[in-house]
Amino acid sequence: MQASIHTFDFDTARGSVITDNGRVLPFDERVFAASRLRHLRPGQRVSIEVGAGEITRLWIVGIGPGQRIG
């Protein structure tokens, strides 16, 4: 699923995304740490997986087929 970063607190590594259908979902430091990303900025496009109403995975799609960042 695609989403945009809504908020991100660098100090706590917590934030939220807005999905393409307008739903706001929070993510915690575990999801951010597992992404292996260093920073996120509001408006940045990301891919997410959601399970049981929460984000379980977050990553950035790279350029080219099958390419992932994070």
Helices and strands as residue ranges (DSSP letters): E 2-9, E 14-19, E 24-27, H 29-35, E 45-51, E 54-61, E 68-69
